């Protein structure tokens, strides 16, 4: 595509997780199952929230956004990875690689901002319950959700553009499971210091700052929990916060370790495992941690099953 020494490649080859055929088939089966569970679990949450009026609250509005982000993020990476498990040449066209990087970066950024918004929602619910409905009104919820989507998308556009402006000099082997940011930058045959600075700044804005805001929210939440007189109430609140905080620490922690210092980050194998965590494990676990354990969601699920069984009985008679 280019005429000088700094040529542009037309396609990339992903090296993936393993070159052993039996291992790849086993991984294909495992990740197909996990992907289906991810899609079904998250879409079920969206469906329940849509159908049950009792779930039309700010908390479940943000959960709907999170579920859609999780499904989209997994879909931006996993289907292509599954196809490559069964392919001899794991080829991905240049444009497809750029698109995959854009969507994965954008959706990842949206999720990190959404986690801050959800932490703020829980903070208001716990620390100012009497004014909760006044503070978390529909207009504010919509603006917070839009801010999450816009900020993640803008950051993704910026990083994708500066990454794919780099000349690759015929380097087309990406040692990764997908077109991940650092893996693509490593292909460049020119100095990438400016890209690394941009990645670090992006990580500070969309990872480190939100992470500290989430921690601050949870410190205030835990302080409020300690003031609950009921032992059972404190135990229940701590249990809920612990599961949420675990997800937050894992999500932000691994991303910060990866992107805050691009040159001295984790090894290539660790990067692949971190990508798998974000593409498969987090989207699969989020519905269970944030929703399926809630009494409201369980009630909505039972109500939906009851309605479906009622319709089935009517059709049978």
C-alpha positions as a Markdown table, in Angstrom:
| # | Residue | x | y | z |
|---|---|---|---|---|
| 1 | Unk | 0.0 | 0.0 | 0.0 |
| 2 | Unk | 2.9 | 2.3 | 0.6 |
| 3 | Unk | 5.8 | 3.2 | -1.7 |
| 4 | Unk | 8.6 | 3.9 | 0.8 |
| 5 | Unk | 10.2 | 1.7 | 3.4 |
| 6 | Unk | 7.4 | 2.5 | 5.8 |
| 7 | Unk | 4.8 | 0.3 | 4.1 |
| 8 | Unk | 1.3 | -0.4 | 5.3 |
| 9 | Unk | 0.1 | -4.0 | 5.6 |
| 10 | Unk | -3.2 | -5.1 | 4.2 |
| 11 | Unk | -3.9 | -7.8 | 6.8 |
| 12 | Unk | -2.7 | -9.2 | 10.1 |
| 13 | Unk | -2.2 | -12.7 | 11.4 |
| 14 | Unk | -3.2 | -13.3 | 15.0 |
| 15 | Unk | -1.0 | -15.9 | 16.8 |
| 16 | Unk | -3.7 | -16.6 | 19.4 |
| 17 | Unk | -3.4 | -18.8 | 22.5 |
| 18 | Unk | -2.0 | -22.0 | 21.1 |
| 19 | Unk | -0.8 | -23.7 | 17.9 |
| 20 | Unk | -1.8 | -27.2 | 19.1 |
| 21 | Unk | -4.9 | -28.4 | 17.3 |
| 22 | Unk | -6.4 | -30.4 | 20.1 |
| 23 | Unk | -5.9 | -27.5 | 22.5 |
| 24 | Unk | -7.6 | -25.1 | 20.1 |
| 25 | Unk | -10.6 | -27.4 | 19.7 |
| 26 | Unk | -10.9 | -27.7 | 23.5 |
| 27 | Unk | -10.7 | -23.9 | 23.9 |
| 28 | Unk | -13.3 | -23.5 | 21.1 |
| 29 | Unk | -15.8 | -25.7 | 23.0 |
| 30 | Unk | -15.1 | -24.0 | 26.3 |
| 31 | Unk | -15.4 | -20.4 | 25.0 |
| 32 | Unk | -18.5 | -21.2 | 22.9 |
| 33 | Unk | -20.3 | -22.3 | 26.1 |
| 34 | Unk | -19.0 | -19.2 | 28.0 |
| 35 | Unk | -20.0 | -16.9 | 25.2 |
| 36 | Unk | -23.5 | -18.3 | 25.0 |
| 37 | Unk | -23.9 | -18.0 | 28.8 |
| 38 | Unk | -22.7 | -14.4 | 28.5 |
| 39 | Unk | -25.1 | -13.4 | 25.8 |
| 40 | Unk | -28.1 | -15.2 | 27.3 |
| 41 | Unk | -27.4 | -13.9 | 30.8 |
| 42 | Unk | -27.1 | -10.3 | 29.8 |
| 43 | Unk | -30.0 | -10.3 | 27.3 |
| 44 | Unk | -32.2 | -11.9 | 30.0 |
| 45 | Unk | -31.4 | -9.0 | 32.4 |
| 46 | Unk | -32.3 | -6.5 | 29.7 |
| 47 | Unk | -35.5 | -8.4 | 28.9 |
| 48 | Unk | -36.5 | -8.6 | 32.6 |
| 49 | Unk | -35.9 | -5.0 | 33.3 |
| 50 | Unk | -37.8 | -4.0 | 30.1 |
| 51 | Unk | -40.9 | -6.1 | 31.0 |
| 52 | Unk | -41.2 | -5.5 | 34.7 |
| 53 | Unk | -42.2 | -2.0 | 35.8 |
| 54 | Unk | -40.8 | -2.6 | 39.3 |
| 55 | Unk | -37.4 | -2.6 | 37.8 |
| 56 | Unk | -37.7 | 0.8 | 36.1 |
| 57 | Unk | -35.4 | 2.5 | 38.5 |
| 58 | Unk | -32.0 | 4.3 | 38.1 |
| 59 | Unk | -30.1 | 1.2 | 39.4 |
| 60 | Unk | -31.6 | -1.1 | 36.7 |
| 61 | Unk | -31.4 | 1.6 | 34.1 |
| 62 | Unk | -27.6 | 1.6 | 34.5 |
| 63 | Unk | -27.6 | -2.2 | 34.7 |
| 64 | Unk | -29.3 | -2.3 | 31.3 |
| 65 | Unk | -26.5 | -0.2 | 29.9 |
| 66 | Unk | -23.9 | -2.4 | 31.5 |
| 67 | Unk | -25.5 | -5.5 | 30.2 |
| 68 | Unk | -25.6 | -4.1 | 26.6 |
| 69 | Unk | -22.0 | -3.0 | 26.9 |
| 70 | Unk | -20.9 | -6.4 | 28.1 |
| 71 | Unk | -22.7 | -8.3 | 25.3 |
| 72 | Unk | -21.3 | -5.9 | 22.7 |
| 73 | Unk | -17.7 | -6.1 | 24.1 |
| 74 | Unk | -17.8 | -9.9 | 24.1 |
| 75 | Unk | -19.2 | -9.9 | 20.6 |
| 76 | Unk | -16.5 | -7.6 | 19.4 |
| 77 | Unk | -13.8 | -10.1 | 20.3 |
| 78 | Unk | -15.1 | -13.7 | 20.9 |
| 79 | Unk | -16.7 | -14.7 | 17.6 |
| 80 | Unk | -13.6 | -13.8 | 15.7 |
| 81 | Unk | -11.5 | -15.7 | 18.3 |
| 82 | Unk | -13.7 | -18.7 | 18.0 |
| 83 | Unk | -13.4 | -18.7 | 14.2 |
| 84 | Unk | -9.7 | -18.6 | 14.5 |
| 85 | Unk | -9.5 | -21.6 | 16.8 |
| 86 | Unk | -10.7 | -23.7 | 13.8 |
| 87 | Unk | -8.7 | -21.9 | 11.1 |
| 88 | Unk | -5.2 | -22.7 | 10.0 |
| 89 | Unk | -4.4 | -19.1 | 9.1 |
| 90 | Unk | -5.7 | -16.7 | 11.7 |
| 91 | Unk | -6.0 | -13.8 | 9.3 |
| 92 | Unk | -7.8 | -10.5 | 10.0 |
| 93 | Unk | -8.1 | -7.7 | 7.4 |
| 94 | Unk | -6.6 | -4.3 | 8.2 |
| 95 | Unk | -10.0 | -2.6 | 8.4 |
| 96 | Unk | -11.5 | -5.3 | 10.5 |
| 97 | Unk | -8.5 | -5.1 | 12.9 |
| 98 | Unk | -9.0 | -1.3 | 13.2 |
| 99 | Unk | -12.8 | -1.8 | 13.8 |
| 100 | Unk | -12.2 | -4.4 | 16.4 |
| 101 | Unk | -9.7 | -2.1 | 18.3 |
| 102 | Unk | -12.2 | 0.8 | 18.1 |
| 103 | Unk | -15.1 | -1.2 | 19.5 |
| 104 | Unk | -13.2 | -3.0 | 22.2 |
| 105 | Unk | -11.5 | 0.2 | 23.4 |
| 106 | Unk | -14.8 | 2.2 | 23.2 |
| 107 | Unk | -16.9 | -0.4 | 25.0 |
| 108 | Unk | -14.2 | -1.0 | 27.6 |
| 109 | Unk | -14.0 | 2.8 | 28.3 |
| 110 | Unk | -17.8 | 3.0 | 28.5 |
| 111 | Unk | -17.9 | 0.2 | 31.1 |
| 112 | Unk | -15.2 | 1.9 | 33.3 |
| 113 | Unk | -17.2 | 5.2 | 33.3 |
| 114 | Unk | -20.5 | 3.3 | 33.9 |
| 115 | Unk | -19.0 | 1.6 | 37.0 |
| 116 | Unk | -18.3 | 5.1 | 38.4 |
| 117 | Unk | -21.9 | 6.1 | 37.7 |
| 118 | Unk | -23.3 | 3.0 | 39.3 |
| 119 | Unk | -21.1 | 3.5 | 42.4 |
| 120 | Unk | -22.4 | 7.1 | 42.6 |
| 121 | Unk | -26.0 | 5.8 | 42.4 |
| 122 | Unk | -25.3 | 3.4 | 45.2 |
| 123 | Unk | -23.7 | 6.2 | 47.2 |
| 124 | Unk | -26.7 | 8.4 | 46.9 |
| 125 | Unk | -29.1 | 5.5 | 47.8 |
| 126 | Unk | -27.1 | 4.6 | 50.9 |
| 127 | Unk | -26.0 | 8.0 | 52.2 |
| 128 | Unk | -28.9 | 10.3 | 51.2 |
| 129 | Unk | -31.9 | 7.9 | 50.8 |
| 130 | Unk | -34.6 | 10.6 | 51.6 |
| 131 | Unk | -33.4 | 12.7 | 48.6 |
| 132 | Unk | -32.6 | 9.8 | 46.3 |
| 133 | Unk | -35.5 | 10.1 | 44.0 |
| 134 | Unk | -35.0 | 13.9 | 43.7 |
| 135 | Unk | -31.2 | 13.6 | 43.0 |
| 136 | Unk | -31.3 | 10.5 | 40.7 |
| 137 | Unk | -34.1 | 11.8 | 38.4 |
| 138 | Unk | -34.6 | 10.6 | 34.9 |
| 139 | Unk | -32.8 | 13.5 | 33.3 |
| 140 | Unk | -29.7 | 13.1 | 35.3 |
| 141 | Unk | -29.6 | 9.3 | 34.7 |
| 142 | Unk | -29.9 | 9.8 | 31.0 |
| 143 | Unk | -27.1 | 12.4 | 31.0 |
| 144 | Unk | -24.8 | 10.2 | 33.1 |
| 145 | Unk | -25.4 | 7.3 | 30.7 |
| 146 | Unk | -24.8 | 9.5 | 27.6 |
| 147 | Unk | -21.6 | 10.8 | 29.2 |
| 148 | Unk | -20.4 | 7.2 | 29.7 |
| 149 | Unk | -21.0 | 6.3 | 26.0 |
| 150 | Unk | -19.6 | 9.5 | 24.6 |
| 151 | Unk | -16.5 | 9.6 | 26.7 |
| 152 | Unk | -15.6 | 6.0 | 25.9 |
| 153 | Unk | -16.3 | 6.5 | 22.2 |
| 154 | Unk | -14.2 | 9.7 | 22.0 |
| 155 | Unk | -11.3 | 8.1 | 23.7 |
| 156 | Unk | -11.5 | 5.1 | 21.4 |
| 157 | Unk | -11.6 | 7.2 | 18.2 |
| 158 | Unk | -8.5 | 9.1 | 19.4 |
| 159 | Unk | -6.4 | 6.0 | 20.3 |
| 160 | Unk | -7.5 | 4.0 | 17.2 |
| 161 | Unk | -6.6 | 6.8 | 14.8 |
| 162 | Unk | -3.1 | 7.5 | 16.2 |
| 163 | Unk | -2.5 | 3.7 | 16.4 |
| 164 | Unk | -3.4 | 2.9 | 12.8 |
| 165 | Unk | -1.4 | 5.9 | 11.5 |
| 166 | Unk | 1.7 | 4.1 | 12.6 |
| 167 | Unk | 3.6 | 2.4 | 9.7 |
| 168 | Unk | 4.0 | -1.4 | 10.3 |
| 169 | Unk | 6.8 | -2.1 | 7.8 |
| 170 | Unk | 5.4 | -5.4 | 6.8 |
| 171 | Unk | 5.1 | -6.6 | 10.4 |
| 172 | Unk | 1.8 | -8.4 | 10.3 |
| 173 | Unk | 2.1 | -11.0 | 13.1 |
| 174 | Unk | 0.1 | -9.9 | 16.2 |
| 175 | Unk | 1.0 | -12.0 | 19.2 |
| 176 | Unk | -2.4 | -11.8 | 20.8 |
| 177 | Unk | -6.0 | -13.2 | 20.6 |
| 178 | Unk | -7.3 | -10.0 | 19.1 |
| 179 | Unk | -6.3 | -6.6 | 17.8 |
| 180 | Unk | -5.4 | -5.3 | 21.2 |
| 181 | Unk | -4.0 | -1.8 | 21.5 |
| 182 | Unk | -0.5 | -2.5 | 22.9 |
| 183 | Unk | -0.1 | -5.6 | 20.6 |
| 184 | Unk | -0.8 | -3.5 | 17.5 |
| 185 | Unk | 1.5 | -0.6 | 18.7 |
| 186 | Unk | 4.4 | -3.1 | 19.1 |
| 187 | Unk | 4.2 | -3.8 | 15.3 |
| 188 | Unk | 5.3 | -0.2 | 14.4 |
| 189 | Unk | 8.7 | 0.3 | 12.9 |
| 190 | Unk | 9.0 | 3.9 | 14.2 |
| 191 | Unk | 9.3 | 5.5 | 17.6 |
| 192 | Unk | 6.0 | 5.0 | 19.5 |
| 193 | Unk | 6.8 | 7.3 | 22.4 |
| 194 | Unk | 3.9 | 9.7 | 21.6 |
| 195 | Unk | 1.5 | 6.8 | 21.3 |
| 196 | Unk | 2.6 | 5.5 | 24.7 |
| 197 | Unk | 2.2 | 8.9 | 26.3 |
| 198 | Unk | -1.4 | 9.1 | 24.8 |
| 199 | Unk | -2.2 | 5.6 | 26.2 |
| 200 | Unk | -0.9 | 6.6 | 29.6 |
| 201 | Unk | -2.9 | 9.8 | 29.6 |
| 202 | Unk | -6.0 | 7.9 | 28.5 |
| 203 | Unk | -5.4 | 5.4 | 31.3 |
| 204 | Unk | -5.2 | 8.2 | 33.9 |
| 205 | Unk | -8.4 | 9.9 | 32.6 |
| 206 | Unk | -10.5 | 6.8 | 32.1 |
| 207 | Unk | -9.0 | 4.3 | 34.5 |
| 208 | Unk | -7.1 | 5.8 | 37.5 |
| 209 | Unk | -9.4 | 8.8 | 38.1 |
| 210 | Unk | -12.7 | 6.8 | 37.9 |
| 211 | Unk | -11.1 | 4.1 | 40.1 |
| 212 | Unk | -10.4 | 6.6 | 42.9 |
| 213 | Unk | -13.9 | 8.0 | 42.5 |
| 214 | Unk | -15.3 | 4.5 | 42.9 |
| 215 | Unk | -13.2 | 3.9 | 46.0 |
| 216 | Unk | -14.2 | 7.2 | 47.5 |
| 217 | Unk | -17.9 | 6.3 | 46.9 |
| 218 | Unk | -17.4 | 3.0 | 48.6 |
| 219 | Unk | -15.6 | 4.5 | 51.6 |
| 220 | Unk | -18.6 | 6.7 | 52.1 |
| 221 | Unk | -21.0 | 3.8 | 51.6 |
| 222 | Unk | -19.1 | 1.6 | 54.1 |
| 223 | Unk | -19.2 | 4.5 | 56.6 |
| 224 | Unk | -23.0 | 4.6 | 56.2 |
| 225 | Unk | -23.3 | 0.9 | 56.5 |
| 226 | Unk | -21.4 | 0.9 | 59.8 |
| 227 | Unk | -24.1 | 3.2 | 61.2 |
| 228 | Unk | -26.8 | 0.7 | 60.5 |
| 229 | Unk | -28.0 | -0.7 | 63.9 |
| 230 | Unk | -29.3 | -4.0 | 62.6 |
| 231 | Unk | -26.6 | -6.7 | 62.5 |
| 232 | Unk | -28.5 | -8.5 | 59.7 |
| 233 | Unk | -28.8 | -5.2 | 57.7 |
| 234 | Unk | -25.1 | -4.5 | 58.1 |
| 235 | Unk | -24.2 | -8.0 | 57.0 |
| 236 | Unk | -26.4 | -7.9 | 53.9 |
| 237 | Unk | -25.1 | -4.5 | 52.9 |
| 238 | Unk | -21.5 | -5.5 | 53.4 |
| 239 | Unk | -22.1 | -8.7 | 51.4 |
| 240 | Unk | -23.6 | -6.7 | 48.5 |
| 241 | Unk | -20.8 | -4.1 | 48.5 |
| 242 | Unk | -18.1 | -6.7 | 48.8 |
| 243 | Unk | -19.2 | -8.5 | 45.6 |
| 244 | Unk | -19.5 | -5.2 | 43.7 |
| 245 | Unk | -16.2 | -3.9 | 45.0 |
| 246 | Unk | -14.4 | -7.1 | 44.0 |
| 247 | Unk | -15.5 | -6.7 | 40.4 |
| 248 | Unk | -14.5 | -3.1 | 40.4 |
| 249 | Unk | -11.0 | -3.7 | 41.8 |
| 250 | Unk | -10.4 | -6.6 | 39.3 |
| 251 | Unk | -11.6 | -4.6 | 36.3 |
| 252 | Unk | -9.8 | -1.4 | 37.1 |
| 253 | Unk | -6.7 | -3.0 | 38.6 |
| 254 | Unk | -5.8 | -5.2 | 35.7 |
| 255 | Unk | -6.4 | -2.5 | 33.1 |
| 256 | Unk | -4.3 | 0.0 | 35.1 |
| 257 | Unk | -1.4 | -2.4 | 35.4 |
| 258 | Unk | -1.6 | -3.0 | 31.6 |
| 259 | Unk | -2.0 | 0.5 | 30.3 |
| 260 | Unk | -0.6 | 3.0 | 32.8 |
| 261 | Unk | 3.0 | 2.0 | 31.8 |
| 262 | Unk | 2.9 | 0.6 | 28.3 |
| 263 | Unk | 6.6 | -0.3 | 28.1 |
| 264 | Unk | 6.9 | -2.0 | 31.5 |
| 265 | Unk | 3.4 | -3.7 | 31.5 |
| 266 | Unk | 2.7 | -7.4 | 31.9 |
| 267 | Unk | 4.1 | -10.1 | 29.6 |
| 268 | Unk | 2.4 | -11.0 | 26.3 |
| 269 | Unk | 0.9 | -14.1 | 27.9 |
| 270 | Unk | -0.5 | -12.0 | 30.8 |
| 271 | Unk | -1.9 | -9.5 | 28.3 |
| 272 | Unk | -3.8 | -12.4 | 26.5 |
| 273 | Unk | -5.2 | -13.7 | 29.8 |
| 274 | Unk | -6.3 | -10.2 | 30.8 |
| 275 | Unk | -8.0 | -9.8 | 27.5 |
| 276 | Unk | -9.8 | -13.1 | 28.0 |
| 277 | Unk | -10.9 | -11.9 | 31.5 |
| 278 | Unk | -12.5 | -8.8 | 30.0 |
| 279 | Unk | -13.9 | -10.5 | 26.9 |
| 280 | Unk | -15.4 | -13.6 | 28.6 |
| 281 | Unk | -15.2 | -13.7 | 32.3 |
| 282 | Unk | -16.4 | -10.2 | 33.3 |
| 283 | Unk | -19.4 | -10.1 | 31.0 |
| 284 | Unk | -20.4 | -13.6 | 32.1 |
| 285 | Unk | -20.1 | -12.8 | 35.8 |
| 286 | Unk | -21.6 | -9.3 | 35.9 |
| 287 | Unk | -25.3 | -10.4 | 35.5 |
| 288 | Unk | -24.8 | -12.9 | 38.4 |
| 289 | Unk | -23.0 | -10.4 | 40.7 |
| 290 | Unk | -25.1 | -7.3 | 39.9 |
| 291 | Unk | -28.5 | -8.7 | 39.1 |
| 292 | Unk | -29.4 | -12.3 | 39.4 |
| 293 | Unk | -28.8 | -12.4 | 43.1 |
| 294 | Unk | -31.2 | -9.5 | 43.8 |
| 295 | Unk | -34.7 | -10.2 | 45.2 |
| 296 | Unk | -36.3 | -7.8 | 42.7 |
| 297 | Unk | -34.7 | -9.6 | 39.7 |
| 298 | Unk | -35.6 | -13.0 | 41.2 |
| 299 | Unk | -39.2 | -11.8 | 41.6 |
| 300 | Unk | -39.3 | -10.5 | 38.0 |
| 301 | Unk | -38.0 | -13.8 | 36.7 |
| 302 | Unk | -40.6 | -15.7 | 38.7 |
| 303 | Unk | -43.3 | -13.4 | 37.4 |
| 304 | Unk | -42.1 | -13.9 | 33.8 |
| 305 | Unk | -42.0 | -17.7 | 34.2 |
| 306 | Unk | -45.5 | -17.6 | 35.6 |
| 307 | Unk | -46.8 | -15.6 | 32.7 |
| 308 | Unk | -45.2 | -17.9 | 30.2 |
| 309 | Unk | -46.5 | -21.0 | 31.9 |
| 310 | Unk | -50.0 | -19.4 | 32.0 |
| 311 | Unk | -49.8 | -18.7 | 28.3 |
| 312 | Unk | -48.7 | -22.3 | 27.7 |
| 313 | Unk | -51.6 | -23.7 | 29.7 |
| 314 | Unk | -54.1 | -21.6 | 27.8 |
| 315 | Unk | -52.7 | -22.7 | 24.4 |
| 316 | Unk | -52.8 | -26.4 | 25.6 |
| 317 | Unk | -56.5 | -26.1 | 26.5 |
